[in-house]
């Protein structure tokens, strides 16, 4: 899921906050605390320096590209698609790229496009050991749009609204960890709000996703404490949707887009998943194919989940962009690990095999 610019219609109806566990409804002014507003930014900013673990983030402004220790971010969703993380870790540790994909991913997350070069022995937790195509200060509108995002919450804690899979992959890779840093784009500073009001605003702006993999409500005090695989539940539907990108749908600016599609898979049951073997390439591919064909066959006005239509959730007009299975994105996904350029699924399955996770 990627948030480029907030373009959603903001709901301030109390019923829309039900997933927040009885949170008070946000006022219109609070729900619109976006688009450059510094609604909750403390008054002492610019003339005082407070102590505390998250004090360094208290004065961040909307639109800032904020240097963040990834172990400091608070997740706003209870689950991950583990297989997406396994793909990233497989690519990082078993990859065949000229420049390791982890450096590209870090540079993209930092707002600087992709990696330009790496020194011998370069490490992800040492940005001085590699270079990005764009220097600090040379970011473009497109590169900034690709950045992961946070909202500054009570006490200055950064709440991650996009990038849970990427930051978890950085945390899990051998040369990463929770102490490494990356810049994140600030959507809003709500640090002055009391806790209950803060979560009401988050929910009204759809900056959280408070359902577990089975669709049950999750309370905000049950959210993970930090990124890292052990802190999240595994959502197999979210994994399945990740591998269907650009085959059945295109990623857009709807927050938690793939979780909404995943809920549709779980609840509407458009395909039979009883024979899906998530450790077998052929089985995984056939399941992705069957699902994405159903996605593209949906009328664009059909509601998929939570009021979002197929069109709003990026359903493609034609399966695989109109290409046959032997071409396009599905063909790329289908490549086995022994190919010169393995597909994402092959990397995920090879990583699971190598680490006894199958």
Secondary structure, 3 states (H helix, E strand, C coil): CCCCCCCCCCCCCHHHHHHHCCCCCCCHHHHCCCCCCCCCCCCCCCCCCCCCCCHHHCCCCCCCEEEEEHHHCEECECEECHHHHHHHHHHHHHCCCCCCHHHHHHHHHCCCCCEEEECCCCCCCCHHHEEECCCCCCCCHHHHHCCCEEEECHHHCEEEEECHHHHHHHHHCCCCCCCCEEEEEEEEECCCCCHHHHHHHHHHCCCCECECCCCCECCHHHCCCCCCHHHCEECHHHHHHHCCECCCECCCCCCCHHHHHHHHHHHHCCCCCCCCCCCCHHHHHHHHHHHHHHHHHCCCCCEEECCEECCCCCECCCHHHHCCCCCHHHHHHHCCCCCCCCCHHHHHHHHHHHCCCC
